[in-house]
């Protein structure tokens, strides 16, 4: 633990205690959880344990709103009627803390966070706790999705001073914004083995009055140590490490942690973590003829199949929940996040490219069907998330998973029709219950239901193959497929009458950028123009509503207004590194899917702005936030972990390589080398923490293929060659359409395109590497052979 010991309470040295879940294992960053692992501090602190979820008789919402009522964030608005004198993050709060010499209580969460809801209900709606927070602290609420810079800085403190972290995150700061105590979920009151939030507040209040200088000294010491630990720089290194070595080490670490039976890379909780699956596919491609290559492919495909069959997938409405609470992917944490849908659509599309198994393409289409139906704003943008909690019936208290779970009685009532031709009396409901593992007592273990909210309920999870289910009842496989599909549709229609989970109607540039990729890549791989249309509409939304033409900057957030309008906060929340990085990647994917060069042009412009605002010219790599935006924060970080979302620096490395392939601009290749060199030490130490960056390192050292199609964009032969490329798994490539116009954007960027000719006036492909191009190819089958080499 960083920092010195200090006393909280009269003469009593309090040990740091553990609570709730332990820190997550490799492959599922503790930053991806929404509840606590530990209480963390630069001084020993009491910790609260996971509490029950009682109704709070003392929690009477105040009639008059606090100042959060003026915010746009759905999360902040959820707290607008707490009896707490909340401030949004900003100068007004900091000035008050300095003027009144009070510590800042910073509480960070997001609107679809289950444990954030619990802490609000138990503590922030409590009048007495509200009075403590208002009188003795300056209380600040932050939506982590609006301000990822604030979240990352203080989560770094929480994680560095303990073995985990999560949301809600609660940190106490000096008036100069230096942290001295941190934790996550606190129960409201003391228990036999825990100290409640009320007690923690009183002890910190007393310590601030009695031992403030000691707290300040410890805080300064911790901040200095964090600065040293978090620095990522090239130092004396000139070049990045060997891609072969990093690939091998990353693969071995994943292999050691792989779950042979159920797939995935942890015991529980289990996160989808598409960055790991992407790495394994790339590793397979470059090691196809080896045992390790086959193993990598098997690990990725098996994990994707087990997830798709498990309860983490919503079999009724499609899309994936955020994570599984158990090893089997059975009982999910029911929240649905946009960033998961975007990345998983790409992962399942790639699995289809590699395996040819339509199981994976059907899952990808289902994900995008869910997003288009449930998360799509009429402007073309996509909402952030749907909550895990919802009322079982109107007017009832929300419960986790209520919208998604089923009782046997409900299924029997919805699907009573007898099935003719079965070897025993059978209804549609009984067939569905057998296939999806529903039982009278419910199929959720009490250990997965700590609050007793899911008793007697069932999560649909595929227990048998269609062939086995058909054989069990003497039915035809296609008949069973049709019966199950019809049954799920009836469940879907019935579910429409349930109260829906809360929708976080905030729209984030970064996650919309990921969604552009999700629709564009899947649409291109499967040859579905309608999906590419969704990607195009989302890109138009980003340009119209989240781009400031005068400054060239992206905005981070916008919000669904009344009547289908789009609203912004005032002043606007400007974009962070991940907003630029994910949008640039989305635009590059959309260019390759649509061949509309305007998207490529905008990507280049955004990359220039990203370089200007975030590049570290001294140490290499990109900072997560602009220097001006983060003024006052004790750290300016470079994210160094590919978790539930890829690190923005990892994606930037890929983007720079691709932009160099599209333009030949040497500056972007030089930046890529500097970035990979800056992260060398982190990759060498824990390559499995940066699988997406290890992938970029491989792409750099193996060089990208430039696949050039010369032809009329509307001609059948051109489309056939393009579809050949899209349907083949070639991750390290740029796809260029040369339409023969010497004044076109790409012809001006890459003069060599004008030397490539169509053969016999037919659409012609060239594969170029290291400034040398293949012989001209006009047949898709010949092109496929070359791409497979």
GUBAVEX-625307 format. One record per residue (C-alpha): residue in one letter; x, y, z. Coordinates in steps of 0.25 Angstrom, whole numbers, padded with zeros to 4 digits, always signed. Example, Ala and Ser with C-alpha at 12.3 -4.5 7.8 and 13.67 -1.06 7.14 Angstrom:
BEGIN
a+0049-0018+0031/s+0055-0004+0029/
END
This chain:
BEGIN
x+0000+0000+0000/x+0005+0014-0003/x+0006+0025+0008/x+0008+0025+0023/x-0001+0020+0034/x-0011+0029+0040/x-0022+0028+0051/x-0037+0029+0048/x-0044+0029+0061/x-0039+0031+0075/x-0026+0024+0077/x-0030+0013+0068/x-0022+0008+0056/x-0032+0002+0046/x-0028-0009+0037/x-0031-0008+0022/x-0042-0019+0020/x-0047-0026+0008/x-0061-0026+0003/x-0070-0032-0008/x-0063-0038-0020/x-0048-0040-0021/x-0041-0033-0031/x-0043-0039-0045/x-0033-0048-0052/x-0026-0046-0065/x-0036-0043-0077/x-0046-0036-0069/x-0041-0023-0063/x-0046-0019-0050/x-0049-0006-0056/x-0060-0013-0064/x-0068-0016-0051/x-0079-0008-0045/x-0076-0011-0031/x-0065-0011-0020/x-0053-0020-0018/x-0047-0012-0007/x-0047+0001+0001/x-0034+0008-0003/x-0027+0019+0004/x-0013+0025+0006/x-0017+0022+0021/x-0023+0010+0026/x-0038+0011+0025/x-0051+0003+0030/x-0058-0005+0019/x-0072-0008+0017/x-0077-0021+0012/x-0087-0024+0002/x-0101-0021+0008/x-0115-0026+0006/x-0124-0017-0001/x-0134-0012+0009/x-0144-0001+0007/x-0139+0011+0014/x-0150+0017+0023/x-0141+0029+0025/x-0139+0032+0010/x-0150+0042+0007/x-0146+0049-0006/x-0145+0064-0004/x-0156+0072-0012/x-0147+0083-0016/x-0136+0078-0026/x-0121+0081-0024/x-0112+0087-0034/x-0111+0074-0043/x-0125+0077-0048/x-0118+0087-0058/x-0109+0076-0064/x-0112+0067-0076/x-0106+0054-0072/x-0116+0043-0069/x-0107+0039-0057/x-0106+0053-0051/x-0121+0055-0053/x-0124+0042-0045/x-0117+0049-0033/x-0124+0062-0035/x-0134+0060-0024/x-0124+0054-0013/x-0124+0062+0000/x-0109+0064-0003/x-0104+0078-0007/x-0097+0072-0020/x-0088+0079-0029/x-0085+0075-0043/x-0070+0074-0046/x-0065+0088-0048/x-0058+0101-0042/x-0070+0105-0034/x-0068+0092-0025/x-0053+0094-0024/x-0054+0108-0020/x-0064+0105-0009/x-0055+0094-0004/x-0043+0104-0003/x-0051+0115+0002/x-0057+0107+0013/x-0045+0098+0015/x-0053+0085+0014/x-0050+0072+0007/x-0057+0068-0006/x-0065+0056-0006/x-0065+0051-0021/x-0075+0040-0025/x-0073+0034-0039/x-0083+0025-0046/x-0092+0023-0058/x-0107+0022-0060/x-0108+0007-0063/x-0100+0003-0051/x-0107-0007-0041/x-0098-0004-0029/x-0099+0011-0032/x-0114+0010-0031/x-0112+0002-0018/x-0103+0013-0011/x-0112+0024-0015/x-0124+0017-0010/x-0118+0013+0003/x-0109+0025+0006/x-0111+0037-0003/x-0126+0037-0001/x-0124+0037+0014/x-0126+0050+0021/x-0116+0049+0032/x-0105+0044+0022/x-0109+0055+0013/x-0107+0065+0024/x-0093+0060+0027/x-0089+0061+0012/x-0094+0075+0011/x-0089+0081+0024/x-0075+0074+0025/x-0071+0072+0011/x-0072+0078-0003/x-0080+0067-0010/x-0077+0065-0025/x-0084+0055-0035/x-0078+0051-0048/x-0083+0042-0059/x-0071+0033-0062/x-0076+0032-0077/x-0076+0048-0078/x-0063+0050-0071/x-0054+0037-0074/x-0042+0046-0070/x-0047+0048-0056/x-0051+0034-0054/x-0037+0029-0059/x-0029+0038-0050/x-0036+0034-0038/x-0038+0019-0041/x-0023+0019-0043/x-0022+0023-0028/x-0033+0013-0024/x-0026+0002-0031/x-0012+0005-0027/x-0015+0006-0013/x-0022-0007-0012/x-0025-0020-0021/x-0037-0015-0029/x-0047-0004-0032/x-0061-0002-0038/x-0073+0006-0038/x-0079+0013-0031/x-0065+0019-0028/x-0064+0028-0016/x-0052+0036-0013/x-0048+0047-0003/x-0039+0058-0008/x-0032+0070-0003/x-0037+0084-0008/x-0025+0083-0018/x-0032+0070-0024/x-0021+0061-0018/x-0028+0047-0013/x-0025+0042+0001/x-0036+0032+0003/x-0044+0023-0007/x-0054+0012-0007/x-0065+0007-0016/x-0079+0002-0010/x-0081+0005+0004/x-0094+0000+0012/x-0101+0011+0020/x-0099+0005+0034/x-0089-0003+0042/x-0090-0018+0042/x-0083-0029+0050/x-0071-0029+0040/x-0073-0016+0033/x-0073-0001+0035/x-0084+0007+0029/x-0083+0019+0020/x-0089+0028+0032/x-0077+0024+0041/x-0067+0026+0030/x-0072+0040+0027/x-0071+0044+0042/x-0057+0038+0044/x-0052+0045+0031/x-0058+0058+0036/x-0052+0056+0050/x-0038+0053+0044/x-0039+0065+0035/x-0041+0074+0047/x-0031+0067+0056/x-0020+0061+0046/x-0021+0069+0034/x-0006+0072+0032/x-0003+0057+0032/x-0014+0054+0022/x-0009+0065+0013/x+0006+0059+0014/x+0001+0045+0011/x-0007+0050+0000/x+0005+0057-0006/x+0013+0045-0005/x+0003+0036-0012/x+0001+0046-0023/x+0016+0046-0025/x+0017+0031-0025/x+0005+0030-0035/x+0012+0040-0044/x+0025+0032-0045/x+0017+0019-0047/x+0008+0023-0057/x+0018+0030-0067/x+0019+0023-0080/x+0030+0028-0089/x+0040+0024-0099/x+0052+0027-0090/x+0065+0023-0096/x+0058+0012-0105/x+0059+0014-0120/x+0050+0003-0125/x+0039-0005-0120/x+0041-0020-0116/x+0040-0032-0125/x+0026-0035-0129/x+0029-0050-0130/x+0033-0050-0115/x+0022-0042-0110/x+0012-0050-0119/x+0017-0063-0113/x+0017-0058-0099/x+0003-0052-0100/x-0002-0065-0106/x+0004-0074-0095/x-0002-0065-0084/x-0015-0066-0090/x-0014-0081-0092/x-0010-0083-0077/x-0023-0076-0073/x-0032-0082-0083/x-0045-0089-0078/x-0045-0102-0086/x-0059-0106-0083/x-0067-0093-0084/x-0057-0083-0092/x-0053-0070-0087/x-0041-0066-0078/x-0045-0065-0064/x-0053-0073-0053/x-0064-0062-0050/x-0068-0052-0053/x-0066-0054-0068/x-0066-0042-0078/x-0066-0044-0093/x-0053-0036-0095/x-0053-0036-0111/x-0039-0030-0111/x-0034-0044-0106/x-0042-0051-0117/x-0037-0042-0128/x-0023-0045-0123/x-0025-0060-0124/x-0031-0059-0138/x-0019-0051-0143/x-0009-0060-0136/x-0016-0072-0143/x-0014-0065-0156/x+0001-0063-0155/x+0003-0077-0149/x-0007-0085-0157/x+0002-0097-0159/x+0006-0099-0145/x-0001-0106-0133/x-0001-0092-0125/x-0009-0086-0137/x-0019-0097-0137/x-0020-0095-0122/x-0023-0080-0123/x-0034-0082-0133/x-0040-0092-0125/x-0040-0084-0112/x-0046-0072-0119/x-0057-0080-0127/x-0061-0088-0115/x-0062-0076-0106/x-0071-0069-0116/x-0080-0081-0117/x-0081-0083-0102/x-0084-0068-0100/x-0095-0069-0111/x-0101-0081-0105/x-0100-0076-0091/x-0110-0066-0083/x-0100-0055-0085/x-0107-0054-0099/x-0121-0049-0099/x-0128-0061-0107/x-0141-0054-0107/x-0137-0040-0111/x-0123-0042-0116/x-0111-0034-0112/x-0101-0037-0100/x-0102-0034-0086/x-0089-0028-0079/x-0083-0040-0073/x-0086-0053-0067/x-0086-0055-0051/x-0082-0069-0053/x-0072-0078-0060/x-0082-0084-0070/x-0087-0071-0076/x-0101-0074-0070/x-0106-0063-0061/x-0102-0050-0066/x-0101-0036-0060/x-0113-0032-0069/x-0108-0018-0073/x-0106-0016-0088/x-0095-0007-0093/x-0093-0001-0107/x-0078-0003-0107/x-0080-0018-0105/x-0090-0019-0116/x-0081-0012-0126/x-0069-0020-0123/x-0076-0034-0122/x-0082-0031-0136/x-0068-0030-0142/x-0063-0042-0134/x-0075-0051-0138/x-0073-0046-0153/x-0058-0050-0153/x-0062-0063-0147/x-0071-0065-0159/x-0060-0061-0168/x-0050-0071-0162/x-0060-0083-0160/x-0070-0081-0171/x-0080-0086-0160/x-0093-0078-0161/x-0096-0079-0146/x-0086-0068-0144/x-0092-0059-0155/x-0106-0061-0149/x-0101-0056-0136/x-0095-0044-0142/x-0108-0040-0149/x-0116-0042-0136/x-0107-0033-0129/x-0108-0022-0139/x-0123-0024-0140/x-0124-0022-0125/x-0116-0009-0126/x-0124-0004-0138/x-0137-0007-0131/x-0134-0002-0117/x-0122+0007-0116/x-0124+0015-0129/x-0128+0030-0128/x-0135+0036-0140/x-0123+0045-0143/x-0115+0032-0147/x-0107+0032-0134/x-0108+0021-0123/x-0111+0022-0108/x-0101+0017-0098/x-0107+0006-0090/x-0119-0001-0084/x-0120-0004-0069/x-0119-0017-0062/x-0131-0013-0053/x-0146-0011-0056/x-0159-0013-0049/x-0165-0027-0050/x-0179-0020-0051/x-0182-0005-0052/x-0181+0002-0039/x-0172-0008-0033/x-0158-0006-0028/x-0148-0009-0039/x-0141-0023-0038/x-0128-0028-0045/x-0132-0036-0058/x-0147-0034-0056/x-0149-0031-0071/x-0141-0043-0076/x-0145-0055-0067/x-0156-0065-0068/x-0164-0075-0059/x-0169-0088-0064/x-0183-0084-0062/x-0181-0072-0071/x-0175-0081-0082/x-0186-0091-0081/x-0197-0080-0082/x-0190-0074-0094/x-0187-0087-0102/x-0198-0097-0099/x-0199-0102-0113/x-0197-0118-0114/x-0187-0122-0124/x-0191-0133-0133/x-0182-0145-0137/x-0174-0145-0124/x-0171-0158-0117/x-0178-0153-0104/x-0188-0143-0101/x-0181-0129-0103/x-0185-0115-0104/x-0177-0103-0110/x-0174-0098-0096/x-0168-0112-0091/x-0160-0112-0104/x-0154-0098-0101/x-0152-0101-0086/x-0144-0114-0089/x-0135-0107-0100/x-0133-0095-0091/x-0131-0102-0078/x-0143-0096-0070/x-0148-0102-0058/x-0160-0101-0048/x-0151-0097-0037/x-0143-0087-0046/x-0129-0089-0052/x-0122-0078-0044/x-0113-0083-0032/x-0115-0075-0019/x-0100-0072-0020/x-0103-0064-0032/x-0115-0057-0026/x-0109-0050-0013/x-0122-0041-0012/x-0132-0052-0014/x-0138-0045-0026/x-0138-0056-0036/x-0144-0068-0028/x-0152-0077-0036/x-0147-0070-0049/x-0140-0075-0061/x-0129-0069-0070/x-0130-0076-0084/x-0117-0083-0088/x-0116-0093-0099/x-0114-0107-0092/x-0114-0116-0105/x-0111-0115-0119/x-0123-0115-0129/x-0120-0129-0133/x-0120-0134-0118/x-0133-0127-0115/x-0139-0133-0128/x-0135-0147-0125/x-0140-0146-0111/x-0154-0144-0116/x-0153-0151-0129/x-0155-0139-0137/x-0148-0133-0150/x-0137-0123-0147/x-0143-0112-0156/x-0157-0114-0149/x-0150-0112-0136/x-0143-0100-0141/x-0156-0094-0146/x-0163-0097-0133/x-0152-0091-0124/x-0152-0078-0133/x-0167-0077-0133/x-0167-0079-0117/x-0156-0068-0115/x-0164-0058-0124/x-0176-0060-0115/x-0167-0058-0103/x-0162-0045-0109/x-0176-0040-0112/x-0180-0043-0098/x-0168-0036-0092/x-0172-0024-0099/x-0183-0022-0088/x-0173-0022-0077/x-0167-0009-0071/x-0155-0007-0079/x-0141-0005-0073/x-0136+0010-0072/x-0129+0015-0085/x-0117+0023-0083/x-0120+0033-0095/x-0107+0039-0095/x-0099+0038-0108/x-0084+0037-0107/x-0075+0040-0119/x-0065+0028-0115/x-0076+0017-0114/x-0083+0022-0127/x-0070+0021-0134/x-0069+0007-0129/x-0083+0005-0134/x-0079+0010-0148/x-0069-0001-0149/x-0079-0011-0144/x-0089-0008-0155/x-0079-0005-0166/x-0070-0018-0164/x-0082-0027-0162/x-0089-0021-0174/x-0077-0023-0182/x-0073-0037-0178/x-0088-0042-0180/x-0091-0033-0192/x-0103-0026-0186/x-0104-0012-0191/x-0114-0009-0181/x-0104-0010-0169/x-0094-0001-0176/x-0106+0009-0177/x-0107+0009-0162/x-0092+0011-0161/x-0093+0023-0171/x-0105+0029-0164/x-0097+0028-0151/x-0085+0035-0157/x-0094+0046-0162/x-0099+0048-0148/x-0085+0049-0143/x-0082+0060-0153/x-0095+0067-0151/x-0096+0067-0136/x-0082+0064-0130/x-0072+0071-0139/x-0069+0086-0137/x-0065+0090-0152/x-0058+0103-0147/x-0048+0096-0138/x-0048+0082-0144/x-0051+0077-0130/x-0060+0065-0126/x-0071+0067-0115/x-0071+0056-0105/x-0086+0055-0102/x-0100+0059-0107/x-0113+0055-0102/x-0127+0051-0107/x-0136+0063-0106/x-0151+0064-0107/x-0158+0061-0121/x-0146+0054-0126/x-0136+0066-0125/x-0122+0065-0120/x-0117+0074-0109/x-0103+0078-0104/x-0098+0082-0090/x-0094+0097-0089/x-0082+0098-0090/x-0080+0086-0098/x-0072+0074-0093/x-0061+0073-0103/x-0055+0059-0107/x-0045+0051-0101/x-0034+0042-0108/x-0043+0030-0109/x-0054+0039-0116/x-0044+0042-0127/x-0038+0029-0128/x-0051+0020-0129/x-0057+0030-0138/x-0045+0030-0147/x-0045+0015-0147/x-0060+0015-0150/x-0058+0024-0162/x-0047+0016-0168/x-0055+0003-0167/x-0067+0011-0173/x-0058+0015-0185/x-0054+0001-0188/x-0069-0004-0187/x-0075+0008-0195/x-0063+0013-0204/x-0068+0027-0200/x-0055+0035-0200/x-0061+0046-0192/x-0061+0038-0179/x-0046+0035-0182/x-0044+0050-0183/x-0051+0053-0170/x-0043+0042-0163/x-0030+0049-0167/x-0034+0062-0162/x-0038+0056-0149/x-0025+0049-0148/x-0018+0063-0150/x-0026+0069-0138/x-0024+0057-0129/x-0009+0058-0132/x-0009+0073-0128/x-0017+0071-0116/x-0012+0058-0109/x+0001+0054-0115/x+0013+0054-0105/x+0024+0060-0113/x+0034+0057-0102/x+0031+0043-0097/x+0023+0037-0109/x+0008+0032-0109/x-0004+0039-0107/x-0010+0045-0094/x-0024+0042-0091/x-0029+0056-0089/x-0025+0070-0094/x-0016+0078-0085/x-0026+0089-0083/x-0037+0080-0080/x-0030+0072-0069/x-0024+0085-0063/x-0025+0083-0048/x-0025+0068-0048/x-0012+0062-0041/x-0009+0052-0053/x-0010+0053-0068/x-0010+0038-0072/x-0008+0029-0084/x-0017+0017-0083/x-0009+0005-0083/x-0019-0007-0083/x-0028-0013-0093/x-0040-0017-0085/x-0055-0017-0088/x-0052-0006-0098/x-0038-0006-0105/x-0028+0005-0100/x-0029+0017-0109/x-0014+0016-0111/x-0015+0002-0116/x-0025+0006-0126/x-0017+0018-0130/x-0005+0010-0134/x-0014+0002-0143/x-0020+0015-0149/x-0007+0021-0151/x-0002+0009-0159/x-0015+0009-0167/x-0014+0024-0170/x+0000+0022-0175/x-0005+0011-0184/x-0016+0020-0190/x-0007+0032-0191/x+0008+0029-0191/x+0010+0040-0180/x+0023+0036-0173/x+0019+0045-0161/x+0008+0035-0157/x+0018+0023-0158/x+0028+0030-0149/x+0017+0033-0139/x+0013+0018-0139/x+0027+0014-0136/x+0029+0024-0125/x+0016+0020-0119/x+0019+0005-0119/x+0033+0008-0113/x+0027+0017-0102/x+0018+0005-0098/x+0030-0005-0099/x+0032-0007-0084/x+0017-0010-0082/x+0016-0020-0093/x+0029-0027-0089/x+0024-0028-0074/x+0009-0032-0077/x+0007-0034-0092/x-0007-0040-0088/x-0011-0026-0083/x-0009-0020-0097/x-0014-0031-0107/x-0019-0020-0117/x-0005-0013-0116/x+0002-0026-0118/x-0006-0028-0130/x-0003-0014-0135/x+0012-0017-0133/x+0011-0030-0141/x+0004-0022-0152/x+0015-0012-0152/x+0026-0022-0153/x+0019-0031-0163/x+0015-0018-0172/x+0001-0016-0177/x-0004-0021-0190/x-0010-0010-0199/x-0021-0017-0207/x-0025-0008-0219/x-0037-0011-0227/x-0037-0003-0241/x-0051-0002-0246/x-0065+0005-0247/x-0071+0005-0233/x-0084+0001-0238/x-0080-0010-0248/x-0083-0025-0244/x-0068-0029-0246/x-0063-0018-0237/x-0073-0022-0226/x-0069-0037-0228/x-0054-0034-0225/x-0058-0025-0213/x-0067-0035-0207/x-0056-0046-0209/x-0047-0037-0200/x-0058-0034-0190/x-0061-0049-0188/x-0047-0052-0186/x-0040-0051-0172/x-0029-0041-0175/x-0027-0032-0163/x-0014-0025-0167/x-0019-0018-0179/x-0024-0006-0185/x-0034-0007-0197/x-0034+0004-0207/x-0043+0006-0219/x-0036+0013-0231/x-0047+0018-0240/x-0037+0023-0250/x-0039+0038-0247/x-0025+0044-0245/x-0031+0056-0238/x-0038+0047-0227/x-0034+0049-0213/x-0027+0035-0212/x-0020+0037-0225/x-0014+0050-0220/x-0009+0043-0207/x-0003+0031-0214/x+0002+0035-0228/x+0006+0020-0231/x-0009+0017-0233/x-0009+0024-0246/x+0001+0013-0251/x-0009+0002-0248/x-0017-0002-0260/x-0030-0010-0262/x-0027-0023-0270/x-0035-0024-0283/x-0045-0013-0277/x-0049-0023-0266/x-0048-0019-0251/x-0034-0023-0247/x-0028-0025-0233/x-0014-0023-0228/x-0008-0027-0215/x+0004-0018-0211/x+0014-0019-0200/x+0027-0012-0198/x+0025-0003-0210/x+0023-0015-0219/x+0010-0020-0225/x+0006-0033-0230/x+0002-0037-0244/x-0012-0032-0248/x-0023-0041-0244/x-0037-0041-0250/x-0043-0054-0244/x-0049-0054-0229/x-0044-0068-0227/x-0030-0064-0231/x-0030-0052-0222/x-0035-0061-0210/x-0023-0071-0212/x-0013-0059-0212/x-0020-0053-0199/x-0019-0067-0192/x-0004-0068-0195/
END
